[in-house]
Amino acid sequence: MQTPAQQKTALLIGASRGLGLAMTAEYLKRGWRVIATGRPDSLDKLRQLGGALEVETVDITIPAQVADLRTRLADRQIDLLFVNAGVKNADWETIADVSTEEFARVMVTNSLSPMKVIEALQHLVPATGTIGVMSSGQGSVTNNVNGNYEVYRGSKAALNMFMRSFAARHADDPRTLLLMAPGWVRTDMGGPDARLTIEESIPNLVNTINEYEGRAGLHYLDYLGRVVPW
């Protein structure tokens, strides 16, 4: 548990349900101050957590709302900026099936928008801080040996590439950059047949994030700290 003088601040984007909500609860439990965001109509469970929690509203697919959030947080220092927001399309849809509109929705939400948030808010994170996004093991090109979930896989692979480009553009940046794969978790998004419970994934994922504090460069890791192949 951190003392008030030691208390760190996490900004968790997309924290109103599922993995983001669980991450918020876990960081609060560990004594962090947490600024957690969600869309305006999805904040009830988040607000019930209490503690050293500030709740902000933002839809990361709307640039004006991201800009407004940047303005509201302009004088803050954030030790961890982590973007969790994401969606998926229907599991059965292949590239042959998916509509252009649905493809664009998934790619904008999962790939473009998280990076726009990082670009807008990275100045709040000091040299000792961490910037991370929730990727997926399904974003690994190497590990894709059975297809399935094509559009979702593609959106996470694109996110990985954009983060790699961000790291290349900031090659001398001492901050830790993380792509985190939480495993297949039983949430509304992961479904009831997923292998892991939230309790098996999120505390370990937070352990891994904290253990990598101070390790400069980009790291693609699973919830147990194992390196995921690109």
C-alpha positions in Angstrom: 0.0 0.0 0.0 1.3 3.4 -0.9 1.5 6.3 1.5 -0.1 9.6 0.4 3.3 11.0 -0.4 4.1 8.0 -2.6 0.7 7.6 -4.2 0.9 7.2 -7.9 -1.8 8.1 -10.5 -3.1 5.8 -13.2 -5.3 7.1 -16.1 -7.3 4.2 -17.4 -9.1 4.8 -20.6 -12.1 2.6 -21.3 -12.7 1.4 -17.7 -16.5 1.2 -17.3 -16.8 -2.5 -17.7 -14.9 -5.8 -18.2 -11.1 -5.7 -18.0 -10.9 -1.9 -17.6 -13.3 -1.9 -14.7 -11.3 -4.8 -13.1 -8.0 -2.9 -13.6 -9.5 0.2 -11.9 -10.6 -1.9 -8.9 -7.1 -3.6 -8.7 -5.2 -0.3 -8.8 -7.5 1.2 -6.2 -6.9 -1.8 -4.0 -3.2 -1.3 -4.4 -3.4 2.3 -3.2 -3.1 4.1 -6.4 -5.2 7.2 -7.3 -7.1 6.3 -10.5 -8.7 8.5 -13.1 -11.0 6.2 -15.0 -13.0 7.0 -18.1 -16.0 5.6 -19.9 -18.8 6.8 -22.2 -21.4 8.9 -20.5 -24.1 6.2 -20.4 -21.8 3.5 -19.0 -20.4 4.8 -15.7 -22.7 3.4 -13.0 -20.5 0.4 -12.0 -17.4 2.5 -12.2 -18.7 5.2 -9.8 -19.6 2.5 -7.3 -16.0 1.6 -6.8 -15.3 4.7 -4.7 -11.9 5.3 -3.0 -9.3 7.4 -4.6 -11.2 7.4 -7.9 -12.0 10.2 -10.3 -14.4 9.4 -13.1 -14.1 11.2 -16.5 -16.2 10.8 -19.6 -14.8 10.4 -23.1 -15.7 8.5 -26.3 -12.2 8.0 -27.8 -13.7 7.7 -31.3 -14.7 11.4 -31.1 -11.6 13.6 -31.4 -13.3 16.6 -29.8 -14.0 14.6 -26.7 -10.4 13.5 -26.5 -9.3 17.1 -26.9 -11.7 18.2 -24.1 -10.2 15.5 -21.8 -6.7 16.7 -22.6 -7.8 20.2 -21.5 -9.4 19.0 -18.3 -6.2 17.0 -17.3 -3.7 19.6 -18.5 -2.1 20.2 -15.1 -1.9 16.5 -14.0 1.0 14.1 -13.9 0.1 10.6 -14.8 2.4 7.7 -13.8 0.5 5.2 -15.9 -1.5 6.0 -19.0 -3.3 2.8 -20.2 -5.9 2.5 -23.0 -8.2 -0.4 -22.7 -11.1 0.6 -24.9 -12.0 -1.8 -27.6 -14.8 -3.6 -29.5 -15.2 -6.6 -31.7 -17.4 -7.6 -34.6 -19.4 -10.9 -34.9 -17.2 -13.9 -34.3 -18.3 -15.6 -37.5 -17.5 -12.7 -39.9 -14.5 -13.1 -42.1 -13.0 -10.5 -44.3 -15.3 -11.9 -47.0 -18.3 -11.3 -44.9 -17.7 -8.1 -42.9 -19.2 -4.8 -44.2 -17.0 -1.9 -44.9 -18.8 0.1 -42.2 -18.3 -2.6 -39.5 -14.6 -3.1 -40.5 -14.1 0.7 -40.1 -15.8 0.7 -36.8 -13.6 -2.0 -35.3 -10.4 -0.6 -36.8 -11.1 3.0 -35.7 -12.0 1.9 -32.2 -9.3 -0.7 -31.6 -6.4 0.8 -33.6 -6.7 4.4 -34.5 -8.5 5.8 -31.5 -6.2 4.3 -28.8 -3.2 5.9 -30.6 -4.9 9.2 -30.9 -5.4 9.1 -27.1 -1.8 8.3 -26.5 -0.7 11.1 -28.9 -3.0 13.6 -27.1 -2.1 12.7 -23.5 1.4 11.4 -23.6 2.8 14.7 -22.4 1.2 14.0 -19.0 3.4 11.0 -18.4 6.9 11.8 -17.0 10.2 10.1 -18.0 9.7 7.6 -15.2 6.2 6.7 -16.3 4.5 4.0 -18.4 2.3 4.2 -21.5 0.3 1.0 -22.3 -2.5 -0.3 -24.4 -4.6 -3.5 -24.2 -3.6 -5.5 -27.1 -4.2 -9.3 -27.5 -2.4 -12.5 -28.2 -4.6 -12.5 -31.3 -2.7 -9.5 -32.6 0.4 -11.8 -33.0 1.0 -12.6 -36.7 3.3 -15.4 -35.7 0.7 -17.1 -33.5 -2.1 -16.9 -36.1 -2.1 -20.5 -37.3 -5.9 -21.2 -37.2 -7.5 -18.0 -38.6 -10.8 -17.1 -36.9 -11.7 -13.6 -35.5 -10.0 -12.1 -38.6 -11.2 -8.5 -38.2 -10.5 -8.4 -34.5 -7.1 -9.9 -35.0 -6.3 -7.4 -37.8 -7.3 -4.5 -35.6 -5.0 -5.6 -32.8 -2.1 -6.3 -35.2 -2.6 -2.8 -36.5 -2.5 -1.4 -33.0 0.7 -3.3 -32.4 2.3 -1.8 -35.5 1.2 1.7 -34.6 2.7 1.4 -31.2 5.9 0.1 -32.7 5.9 3.2 -35.0 5.3 5.4 -32.0 8.3 3.7 -30.2 10.5 4.2 -33.2 9.6 7.9 -33.4 10.5 8.2 -29.7 13.6 6.0 -29.7 15.3 8.1 -27.0 12.3 8.2 -24.8 13.0 6.6 -21.3 9.4 5.8 -20.6 8.1 2.2 -20.6 5.8 1.3 -23.5 3.6 -1.8 -23.2 1.4 -3.9 -25.4 -0.5 -6.2 -23.0 -2.3 -9.4 -23.9 -4.7 -10.3 -21.0 -5.5 -13.8 -22.2 -8.9 -15.0 -23.1 -11.0 -13.7 -20.2 -14.7 -14.4 -19.3 -16.2 -10.9 -19.8 -19.1 -9.7 -21.9 -16.6 -9.3 -24.8 -14.7 -12.6 -24.1 -17.8 -14.7 -23.7 -18.7 -17.4 -21.2 -16.4 -20.0 -22.7 -13.2 -18.1 -22.2 -10.4 -19.8 -20.4 -9.6 -17.3 -17.7 -11.6 -15.5 -15.0 -11.0 -11.8 -14.4 -9.4 -12.8 -11.1 -6.9 -15.0 -12.9 -6.0 -12.4 -15.5 -6.1 -8.8 -14.1 -4.0 -9.0 -10.9 -1.3 -10.8 -12.8 -1.5 -8.3 -15.7 -1.2 -5.4 -13.2 1.8 -7.2 -11.6 3.5 -7.3 -15.0 2.8 -3.7 -15.8 4.3 -2.7 -12.4 7.3 -5.0 -12.8 8.2 -3.3 -16.1 8.2 0.2 -14.7 11.4 1.8 -15.6 12.3 -0.5 -18.5 12.5 1.8 -21.5 11.3 0.8 -24.9 8.3 -1.2 -26.3 7.4 -4.6 -24.8 4.7 -7.0 -26.0 3.7 -9.2 -23.1 1.0 -11.4 -21.8 -0.6 -11.2 -18.4 2.0 -13.4 -16.9 4.9 -11.4 -18.2 5.8 -13.7 -21.1 7.0 -12.1 -24.3 4.4 -12.5 -27.1 5.9 -12.9 -30.6 5.1 -10.3 -33.1 
